Amino acid sequence: MERTYRFFHPLLIFVVSIIALGSSLILYIYWYMEVSSGIKSVVRKFNLNSEQILTAHTWVVILVLSVLVGTILLGLFTIFVYSQKMVQLYRLQHNFINNFTHELKTPVASLSLYLETFQKYELPRNEQLKYIDYMLVDVQRLSGNITRILNLARIENKNYTAEFVWLDPAAVINRFLKNNGHLFQNCKIRVTNRLNRSHHLRINTSLFEILMMNLMTNAIKYNASQTPTIEIMVKPESGKIVIEVKDNGIGFETSERKKIFKKFYQIGSSDDMSAKGSGIGLYLAQSIAKIHKGRISASSAGSGQGATFSLILPLPKERA
């Protein structure tokens, strides 16, 4: 099967098609030149009127043929690129489905085990509370995964109805951390506000909180330390406000810097079934940043060196 695939690989077919088309053009030009030369010889031999016989202009025909062949080549190249992107997207989606299924099955299996334990045994109250805490964690994990999928659908369909209001991003971040502190109990979080005055941006609160939640959970999920540390800094930068989220996690290589924002992409091989998460968190965050007329950039000193995600939002000119 593998051997057969090599012979029918899209790249090989594309190269063979170009060679065949180019060879056809060369042969046709050669044939046309030979025929034209033969006709000219006949015209000279029998002293015929060349204007009545040789009405076609050789180089015009060759030029038209070249343009047509060039157009065909461009079409072939476009189809090839499109097909390769479709294959890549299919692989990413396949990887996403497998990993996301694992993300759903693991807490479901865990919940099933705890419920069976409650069904079979009479446990003391302290044991019950311990298992209930475990179950709540699994429920939160399930809820988070389902929420991410629903948010992806909402954003891609532009189905977000909450209004944009003028808010101070630093205040929004502090309120977000206060309301969701229970989710980050095992983390060390520090917020630094370097804005010399209060700045207001047009912010969709619900979307902005989804963005922050994805950056925070990403910093915790891809972290091997016992105490994940997250430093959030809000600072001005030439007509912009930059919100940096820096962690002490596993980091990433420079080659991964742009890829991590692609839909379904996960660090590592596209066939790596041990990859964490669903591969849509950072894609969602970048999409929300664009809705706010901004963008997110990422940097890391390398594997094991932590990562920094910078949300860059433009200040309105009249308010900058």
C-alpha positions as CSV (number, residue, x, y, z in Angstrom):
1,M,0.0,0.0,0.0
2,E,2.8,2.4,0.9
3,R,4.6,1.6,-2.3
4,T,1.5,2.3,-4.3
5,Y,1.0,5.6,-2.5
6,R,4.6,6.7,-3.5
7,F,3.7,6.3,-7.2
8,F,0.5,8.3,-6.8
9,H,1.8,10.9,-4.4
10,P,0.3,14.4,-5.3
11,L,3.7,16.0,-5.6
12,L,5.0,13.3,-8.0
13,I,1.8,13.6,-10.1
14,F,2.1,17.4,-10.2
15,V,5.8,17.2,-11.3
16,V,5.0,14.6,-14.0
17,S,2.1,16.8,-15.2
18,I,4.3,19.9,-15.6
19,I,7.0,17.9,-17.4
20,A,4.4,16.4,-19.8
21,L,2.8,19.8,-20.4
22,G,6.2,21.5,-21.0
23,S,7.3,18.7,-23.3
24,S,4.1,19.0,-25.3
25,L,4.6,22.8,-25.7
26,I,8.2,22.3,-26.9
27,L,7.2,19.5,-29.3
28,Y,4.4,21.6,-30.7
29,I,6.6,24.6,-31.2
30,Y,9.2,22.4,-32.9
31,W,6.6,20.9,-35.1
32,Y,5.2,24.3,-35.9
33,M,8.6,25.7,-36.8
34,E,9.3,22.7,-39.1
35,V,5.9,23.0,-40.8
36,S,6.4,26.7,-41.3
37,S,9.9,26.1,-42.7
38,G,8.5,23.5,-45.1
39,I,5.7,25.8,-46.3
40,K,8.2,28.6,-46.9
41,S,10.4,26.3,-49.0
42,V,7.3,25.4,-51.1
43,V,6.4,29.0,-51.5
44,R,9.9,29.9,-52.7
45,K,10.1,26.9,-55.0
46,F,6.9,27.5,-56.8
47,N,7.1,31.3,-56.6
48,L,3.7,31.6,-54.8
49,N,2.3,34.6,-53.0
50,S,3.4,34.2,-49.4
51,E,0.8,36.7,-48.0
52,Q,-2.0,34.4,-49.1
53,I,-0.5,31.2,-47.7
54,L,1.5,32.3,-44.6
55,T,-1.2,34.3,-42.9
56,A,-0.3,33.2,-39.4
57,H,2.4,35.0,-37.5
58,T,4.7,32.4,-36.0
59,W,5.7,34.3,-32.9
60,V,2.2,35.4,-32.2
61,V,1.0,31.8,-32.2
62,I,3.9,30.8,-29.9
63,L,3.2,33.7,-27.5
64,V,-0.5,32.8,-27.3
65,L,0.4,29.1,-26.8
66,S,2.9,30.1,-24.0
67,V,0.2,32.2,-22.3
68,L,-2.3,29.4,-22.4
69,V,0.2,26.9,-21.1
70,G,1.2,29.3,-18.4
71,T,-2.4,29.7,-17.4
72,I,-2.8,25.9,-17.3
73,L,0.3,25.6,-15.1
74,L,-0.9,28.2,-12.8
75,G,-4.2,26.4,-12.5
76,L,-2.4,23.1,-11.8
77,F,-0.3,24.7,-9.2
78,T,-3.3,26.3,-7.5
79,I,-5.1,23.0,-7.4
80,F,-2.0,21.3,-6.0
81,V,-1.6,23.8,-3.2
82,Y,-5.3,23.7,-2.4
83,S,-5.2,19.9,-2.3
84,Q,-2.1,19.9,0.0
85,K,-3.8,22.3,2.4
86,M,-6.9,20.1,2.4
87,V,-4.8,17.1,3.3
88,Q,-3.1,19.0,6.1
89,L,-6.4,20.2,7.4
90,Y,-7.8,16.7,7.3
91,R,-4.8,15.4,9.3
92,L,-5.2,18.2,11.9
93,Q,-8.9,17.5,12.2
94,H,-8.3,13.8,12.5
95,N,-5.7,14.5,15.3
96,F,-8.2,16.9,16.9
97,I,-11.0,14.4,16.9
98,N,-8.8,11.7,18.4
99,N,-7.4,13.9,21.1
100,F,-10.7,15.6,21.9
101,T,-12.4,12.2,22.2
102,H,-9.7,11.3,24.7
103,E,-10.3,14.6,26.6
104,L,-14.0,13.7,26.8
105,K,-13.6,10.0,27.6
106,T,-11.1,10.4,30.4
107,P,-13.3,12.4,32.8
108,V,-16.4,10.3,31.8
109,A,-14.6,7.1,32.7
110,S,-13.4,8.7,36.0
111,L,-16.9,9.8,36.9
112,S,-18.3,6.4,36.1
113,L,-15.7,4.8,38.4
114,Y,-16.5,7.1,41.3
115,L,-20.3,6.6,40.9
116,E,-19.8,2.8,40.8
117,T,-17.8,3.1,44.0
118,F,-20.7,5.1,45.6
119,Q,-23.2,2.4,44.4
120,K,-21.2,-0.6,45.7
121,Y,-19.9,0.7,49.1
122,E,-21.1,2.7,52.0
123,L,-18.4,5.3,52.5
124,P,-17.8,7.5,55.5
125,R,-18.6,11.2,55.0
126,N,-15.0,12.3,54.6
127,E,-14.4,9.7,51.9
128,Q,-17.6,10.8,50.1
129,L,-16.5,14.4,50.1
130,K,-13.1,13.5,48.7
131,Y,-14.6,11.6,45.8
132,I,-17.1,14.4,45.3
133,D,-14.3,16.8,44.9
134,Y,-12.7,14.6,42.3
135,M,-16.0,14.3,40.4
136,L,-16.4,18.1,40.5
137,V,-12.9,18.5,38.9
138,D,-13.9,16.0,36.1
139,V,-17.2,17.8,35.6
140,Q,-15.3,21.1,35.3
141,R,-13.0,19.5,32.8
142,L,-15.9,18.3,30.7
143,S,-17.7,21.6,30.9
144,G,-14.5,23.4,29.8
145,N,-14.1,21.2,26.7
146,I,-17.7,21.6,25.7
147,T,-17.5,25.4,26.3
148,R,-14.5,25.7,24.0
149,I,-16.3,23.9,21.2
150,L,-19.4,26.1,21.6
151,N,-17.2,29.2,21.7
152,L,-15.4,28.2,18.5
153,A,-18.8,27.7,16.7
154,R,-20.0,31.1,18.0
155,I,-17.0,33.0,17.0
156,E,-16.6,31.4,13.5
157,N,-20.3,32.1,12.9
158,K,-19.9,35.6,14.3
159,N,-22.7,34.8,16.7
160,Y,-21.6,37.0,19.7
161,T,-24.3,39.3,20.8
162,A,-22.8,41.1,23.8
163,E,-22.1,44.7,23.2
164,F,-18.7,46.4,23.0
165,V,-18.3,48.9,25.8
166,W,-15.5,51.3,26.8
167,L,-13.6,49.6,29.6
168,D,-10.2,49.7,31.3
169,P,-8.4,46.4,30.3
170,A,-6.5,46.3,33.5
171,A,-9.7,46.5,35.5
172,V,-11.3,43.8,33.4
173,I,-8.3,41.5,34.0
174,N,-8.5,42.1,37.8
175,R,-12.2,41.4,37.8
176,F,-11.7,38.2,35.7
177,L,-9.1,36.9,38.2
178,K,-11.3,37.7,41.2
179,N,-14.3,36.0,39.7
180,N,-12.3,32.9,38.6
181,G,-9.8,32.6,41.4
182,H,-11.1,29.2,42.4
183,L,-9.8,27.8,39.0
184,F,-6.3,29.0,39.7
185,Q,-5.9,28.1,43.4
186,N,-2.7,26.0,42.8
187,C,-1.0,28.8,40.8
188,K,1.1,31.8,41.7
189,I,-0.3,34.8,39.8
190,R,1.1,38.3,39.8
191,V,-0.5,41.3,38.0
192,T,1.5,44.4,37.2
193,N,-0.1,47.5,35.8
194,R,2.4,49.9,34.2
195,L,-0.2,52.2,32.7
196,N,0.4,55.7,34.0
197,R,-3.3,56.5,33.7
198,S,-6.6,54.7,33.0
199,H,-7.0,53.8,29.4
200,H,-10.3,52.7,27.9
201,L,-10.8,50.3,25.0
202,R,-13.9,49.0,23.2
203,I,-14.1,45.5,24.8
204,N,-16.6,42.7,24.5
205,T,-16.4,41.5,28.1
206,S,-17.6,37.9,27.5
207,L,-15.2,37.4,24.6
208,F,-12.3,39.1,26.4
209,E,-12.8,36.7,29.4
210,I,-12.7,33.7,27.0
211,L,-9.4,35.0,25.6
212,M,-7.9,35.4,29.1
213,M,-9.3,32.0,30.2
214,N,-7.6,30.3,27.2
215,L,-4.2,32.1,27.8
216,M,-4.4,31.2,31.5
217,T,-5.4,27.6,31.1
218,N,-2.8,27.2,28.3
219,A,-0.1,28.4,30.7
220,I,-1.2,25.9,33.4
221,K,-1.8,22.9,31.1
222,Y,1.6,23.1,29.4
223,N,3.5,23.4,32.7
224,A,5.6,20.7,34.3
225,S,6.4,22.6,37.5
226,Q,4.6,21.9,40.8
227,T,3.5,25.5,41.1
228,P,2.6,27.1,37.8
229,T,3.7,30.8,37.9
230,I,1.9,33.3,35.7
231,E,2.9,37.0,35.4
232,I,0.5,39.3,33.8
233,M,1.7,42.8,32.8
234,V,-0.3,45.6,31.3
235,K,1.8,48.3,29.7
236,P,1.6,51.1,27.1
237,E,3.6,50.9,23.9
238,S,3.4,53.6,21.2
239,G,-0.3,54.0,20.7
240,K,-1.0,50.5,21.8
241,I,-1.7,48.6,25.0
242,V,0.2,45.3,25.5
243,I,-1.0,42.7,27.9
244,E,1.8,40.1,28.5
245,V,1.0,36.7,30.0
246,K,4.3,35.1,30.9
247,D,4.5,31.5,32.4
248,N,7.2,29.1,33.6
249,G,5.9,26.3,31.5
250,I,7.4,23.9,28.9
251,G,7.9,26.6,26.3
252,F,8.3,25.9,22.6
253,E,10.8,26.1,19.8
254,T,11.1,29.1,17.4
255,S,9.7,26.9,14.5
256,E,6.4,26.5,16.4
257,R,5.9,30.2,17.1
258,K,3.4,30.9,14.3
259,K,2.0,27.4,14.0
260,I,0.5,27.3,17.5
261,F,-2.2,29.8,16.6
262,K,-3.5,27.5,13.8
263,K,-6.8,25.7,14.3
264,F,-6.4,22.2,15.7
265,Y,-2.6,22.6,15.8
266,Q,-0.8,21.1,18.8
267,I,2.9,21.3,19.6
268,G,4.7,18.2,18.4
269,S,4.0,15.9,15.5
270,S,0.6,16.1,13.9
271,D,0.4,12.3,14.6
272,D,1.4,12.6,18.2
273,M,-1.5,11.1,20.1
274,S,0.0,12.1,23.5
275,A,-0.5,15.8,22.8
276,K,-2.5,17.7,25.3
277,G,-5.7,19.7,24.8
278,S,-7.9,20.2,21.8
279,G,-5.7,22.5,19.7
280,I,-8.3,25.3,19.6
281,G,-7.5,27.4,22.6
282,L,-4.9,29.7,21.1
283,Y,-6.8,29.8,17.8
284,L,-9.8,31.0,19.7
285,A,-7.7,33.6,21.6
286,Q,-6.2,34.9,18.4
287,S,-9.6,35.1,16.7
288,I,-11.0,37.1,19.7
289,A,-7.9,39.4,19.5
290,K,-8.7,40.1,15.9
291,I,-12.3,40.9,16.7
292,H,-10.9,43.6,19.0
293,K,-8.7,44.9,16.2
294,G,-5.6,43.5,17.8
295,R,-3.4,40.4,17.7
296,I,-1.5,38.0,19.9
297,S,2.2,37.2,19.5
298,A,4.2,34.5,21.2
299,S,7.8,34.1,22.2
300,S,9.8,31.5,24.1
301,A,13.5,31.0,24.8
302,G,13.1,27.3,23.9
303,S,11.8,24.0,25.3
304,G,11.5,24.2,29.1
305,Q,12.1,27.9,29.2
306,G,8.5,29.1,29.6
307,A,6.5,31.2,27.1
308,T,5.2,34.8,26.8
309,F,2.0,35.6,25.0
310,S,1.5,39.3,24.2
311,L,-2.0,40.6,23.5
312,I,-1.5,43.9,21.5
313,L,-4.5,46.1,21.3
314,P,-4.6,49.5,19.5
315,L,-5.6,52.6,21.4
316,P,-8.2,54.7,19.5
317,K,-6.5,57.8,18.1
318,E,-8.7,60.2,19.9
319,R,-8.0,58.4,23.2
320,A,-4.3,57.4,22.6
